[in-house]
Amino acid sequence: MMKMSFDAVAKKLFGVNYERLTRTLFLELVVFWGLHTAGFQVQIAPSILYLMTGTFSAGIMWQALSAGDGGANMENMFMLPFENRSLVFSYTAALGAYTLLTKTAGLLAVVLAVSAWSGMEVAGSVLCGVSAVLVTVCVYPRKRLRGVLGALWAAVLLAAIFLLSRPALLFPVLAVSCLAAILLLSRTDAYAFRCTPGKSRGAVKTHRRYSVWRYLFRYLTAHKNYLVNTAAMWGVACVLPVLLGQIEARFVLPIGFGILSMNTPICILLSCDPALEQTVRFLPKQGRGFCAPYCLFIFVCNLAADAVFLCSWQIQIGTITPLHVLTAAFFALLSAAGSVLLEWHCPIRGWKIESDLWHHPRKYVVPAGMLLLAGLASLF
C-alpha cells in the first residue's frame, strides 16, 4: 500500500519512468564537475553550510506542500482506499525526495564545487536537509506548531548548528529532531494535507468594469507565499548595501537593480495558471487589456524593491543622486517589459509542481540581461 502511494506521487514529480530525476541528477553532476574544474575556491564555514542546506530545504519543502496541484492530487488519492499512516509517510517521502534530490542536491553541487569540504561536512549537510524536510512537514499541517512551538523548535536547531560545530555533538541533536518529527508524522491525519478552500471573507463586491489590477491584487492576497517572496526581496534590498558598500555607487547600483528584478512569482502568473492564460488569449485587444496592466504591475513591484534599496543605500552609504533614481526606474520598467514578453511568448509548460516554476532556468533570463546591461551602464 505504501509503495503504491509513493509511486503515485513520485511519478507525478519525476516522470513515469523517473526520467526527470535521472536528467536532473546528471545536470547536477555536470554543474559540480564544471565548477570544480574551474578552480574557483571560496571558504565556507561548516555552520554556514549547514544553515544554507537546512533553510533552503525547508523553504522548498514548504513550497511543495503549499502547491495547489499537490493538494488536488491528495484529494484524488482520498477517493481510493488508503491506510492513514502509509499515505502520510509515502506523501512525505515523495516530496522529501523531490526536495532533496532535485533542489538541495543542486545547491550542494554548486557549494561543494567551489569550497573545500570533508566527508563529515557532507554528511552533516545531508542530515540538516533531511531534518529540515521532516520538521517542515510536521509544522505545515499543525497550526499550533506554526507559532511559538515551531519557532522554538527552529531556534534549538539553529543554536545546535552554530554552537555545536563538532559532528559528534551536532549529529545526535539532528537525529533526535528527525526521530521526534517521525513520531509526530505517525500521528498526523492525512486529511490535514488536503487542498482546502480559503475561508469566506463575505460577499465579493461587484464592479461594472473589469480591472486587471484588481484581479492581480486579489491573486496576491489569495497566495500569501507570493507576498512573502516580495517581502524577502525587500529584505535583500536592505542587506545589499552592507554587502556591496565598498564598491563605487555608479558600478554597484545597476547590479543591485538587476538582482532585485528576480521576483519570480509575480513574473509567472500566466505559466502557473494555464486556464487563465487560455482565457486571456481569447480576450479582444489582449495586448492592451492584460499585458499593459500586467507590465505596469510588475514595474511597480520592481520599483518598490529598488526604492527600498536606494533608501537603504542612502542611509548606510549616502551619495544617491537623481540620476540613480532614473536608473532604477529604467531598470524596473525594462525588466517588467522583458518578464511580460517572456510570459506572453514563451510561457513555461509541462511543469509538475509549482516549485518547478519558481526555480525554472527561465527565471534567470531577465535578471541576467539586466546584469549585463548593468555592466554596460556602469561604464558610461
Summary of the structure (lengths in Angstrom):
residues: 380
radius of gyration: 22.5
end to end distance: 65.2
largest distance: 67.2
contacts: 1132
relative contact order: 0.09
helix: 77%
strand: 0%
